[in-house]
Structures are given as C-alpha cells and as structure tokens.
Amino acid sequence: MDSNWRIDVEKLEDLCDQRTRLLILNNPNNPTSKVIDERVLAEIVQIANDEGITILSDEVYSDISFVETKSILDFGVSHILVNSFSKTFAMTGWRVGYAVVEMELAEKMMKLNQMTLTNVPVFVQQAALKALELKEEIANRIREDYRRRADLACTILSKTKMNFSRPDAPFYVFPKYDGLDSESFALDLLDMGVAIAPGTAFGDYPEHFRISLTVPEEEIELGLKKICEVLK
C-alpha cells in the first residue's frame, strides 16, 4: 500500500520463468479499485511479449472507472480480454459476459463451454442486448452514483487512523488499520449488521479489509460510522 498499489514491474519480471504461460491482470482491480498506470501496463505487456506469455486481462470495472483505463486490446490482439455485464449494468448473478480472443482460441473456448455449461437463458441475452444499446447512458449514471459513494466513504475514512487509497473505480475501498485481525473484525461487525470482507480473502493482508459501496449512501454512511466506532 505504501506504493499506492502500483505494480513492481521488476519484481513481476523476476517471478516469470520458462514455465510461465499466462499472466492474469485485473484492471481496474478488486479489492483495491486501482487502475494500472498506462506506462506500467505497457511495460508488463512488453515483458509478456518478450517471454511469450499470454495476458488475460479482466476489465469488468473499466467502463465505469472514474479515470481512463487502458485496455489490453490497445496493445494488439495476441492477448485476451474478458468482460462482464455484471458490473456496468448491475446484472450480477445473471452470468453473462464475453471474451475477445483470436479465432483459434475462441473455438476452443466454445467447445469447452458447450461441454461444461448449458446456455445463457434467452431473457438474459435479450437484456444484455438492450444493455448494450443503452450502454453509455447506463454507464454514465452508474459511474456518477459510485463516484458520490466513493467521495462519501473517503471523507469519513480520512477522519480516522485508517490508511487507504482513493478508489480509481467502483466498487471498493480497501483500508488498512495497523494491528487489526481482519477476520475477527469481520465476524464482530456481522453482529452489528455490517458486512465486510477480510483482507486475508485476497492474500496476505491481515490488517486490511474491503468495504463494498454497493448500497445507498445513507447505508454506507451508517455502516462506516459503525466501523469507525469499533476502531476508535
């Protein structure tokens, strides 16, 4: 977090070896809500190209990002973009999304999908088509809703001893409180009617926890006040 969640490109390069075949990026990121800097992303793509590594870029938050987000598609067609209707169109649970890949891989993905799943229901497909027609209108409205929620959360958290980075995109804030056991903290908050995700759900972050800004502003304010009271 001291680096504002900036990817250490040199460290990433050192971690890649002859066995590395796929590099998965989440941009914007969950749980940090940070966007990969364009120059850093370019350096990552260069490493992947030099080493023959395919990048799979999960960009499900990109259309509603608060800042410009560079897509992996801007660097050529040799890598993979995956996206979803869940975030931009609030269609979580409807399980519809897409991938942009080269035709040979697309055909293999289709065969795997046909063997492991049935199909996306017709009414969901129809809703997805309508969502695409109204994409700009919907994305703009949702983006502004989450911008207000992020502003509210940052205003409240800035008055505490928690360390956090301002979100570049919806939906999350990932603060740190020194000495915190985030798993026990999450369970304690549940008894108070507040649900968070402990930092350990995302890696070695026992002092972090994820706040989701997916409820109305008055509920966010109430939940954050309860969090702040516990951490006084």
Residue pairs with C-beta under 8 A, 6 or more apart in sequence:
1 163
1 165
1 176
1 208
4 34
4 165
5 29
5 32
5 34
5 165
6 37
6 40
7 36
7 40
7 44
9 40
9 43
9 44
9 47
12 44
12 47
13 47
16 23
16 47
16 51
16 53
20 51
20 53
21 53
21 54
22 53
22 54
22 55
22 56
23 44
23 48
23 53
23 54
23 55
23 56
24 55
24 56
24 57
24 58
25 36
25 41
25 44
25 55
25 56
25 57
25 58
25 72
26 58
27 35
27 36
27 41
27 57
27 58
27 59
27 62
27 69
27 70
27 72
28 34
28 35
28 59
28 61
28 62
28 65
28 69
28 168
28 169
29 35
29 36
30 61
30 171
30 172
31 172
31 174
31 197
31 199
31 202
31 208
31 210
32 165
32 167
32 172
32 174
33 61
33 150
33 165
33 167
33 168
33 169
33 170
33 171
33 172
33 173
33 174
34 165
34 167
34 168
34 169
35 65
35 67
35 68
35 69
35 168
35 169
36 44
36 70
38 68
38 70
41 70
41 72
41 75
42 75
44 55
45 55
45 72
45 75
45 79
47 53
48 54
48 55
48 79
49 78
54 78
54 79
54 80
55 72
55 79
55 80
56 79
56 80
56 82
57 71
57 72
57 79
57 80
57 81
57 82
58 82
58 83
59 69
59 71
59 72
59 81
59 82
59 83
60 82
60 83
60 84
60 86
60 87
60 88
60 97
61 69
61 87
61 169
61 170
61 171
62 69
62 71
62 83
62 169
63 87
63 88
63 135
63 139
64 87
64 88
64 139
64 142
64 143
64 146
64 169
64 170
65 143
65 168
65 169
65 170
66 143
66 146
66 147
66 150
66 167
66 168
66 169
66 170
67 168
67 169
69 169
71 81
72 79
72 80
72 81
73 79
73 81
73 100
77 102
78 102
80 99
80 100
80 101
80 105
81 99
81 100
81 101
82 97
82 98
82 99
83 97
83 98
83 99
83 100
84 96
84 97
84 98
85 91
85 94
85 96
85 97
85 128
85 131
86 92
86 93
86 94
86 96
86 97
87 170
87 171
88 131
88 135
88 138
88 139
88 142
89 128
89 131
89 135
89 138
90 142
91 124
91 127
91 128
91 131
94 120
94 124
94 127
94 128
95 120
95 124
96 120
96 124
96 125
96 128
99 106
99 109
101 109
120 128
131 138
142 170
143 170
146 170
146 171
146 213
148 217
149 170
149 213
149 217
149 220
150 166
150 167
150 170
150 173
150 213
152 217
152 220
152 221
153 173
153 211
153 213
153 220
153 224
154 164
154 166
154 167
154 173
156 221
156 224
156 225
156 228
157 164
157 173
157 175
157 224
157 228
159 228
160 228
160 231
161 177
161 178
161 231
162 175
162 176
162 177
162 231
163 175
163 176
163 177
163 178
164 173
164 174
164 175
164 176
165 174
167 173
170 213
171 212
171 213
171 214
172 210
172 211
172 212
172 213
173 210
173 211
173 213
174 199
174 205
174 208
174 209
174 210
174 211
175 208
175 209
175 211
176 199
176 205
176 207
176 208
177 207
177 209
177 231
178 207
179 207
180 206
180 207
180 208
180 209
180 231
181 206
182 198
182 199
182 200
182 205
182 206
182 207
182 208
182 209
183 198
183 200
183 206
185 196
185 198
185 209
185 230
186 195
186 196
186 197
186 198
186 209
188 230
189 195
189 196
189 226
189 227
189 230
192 226
192 230
193 226
194 223
194 226
194 227
195 212
196 209
196 210
196 211
196 212
196 227
197 209
197 210
197 212
198 206
198 208
198 209
198 210
199 205
199 206
199 207
199 208
199 209
199 210
200 206
201 210
202 208
202 210
211 223
211 224
211 227
213 220
215 223
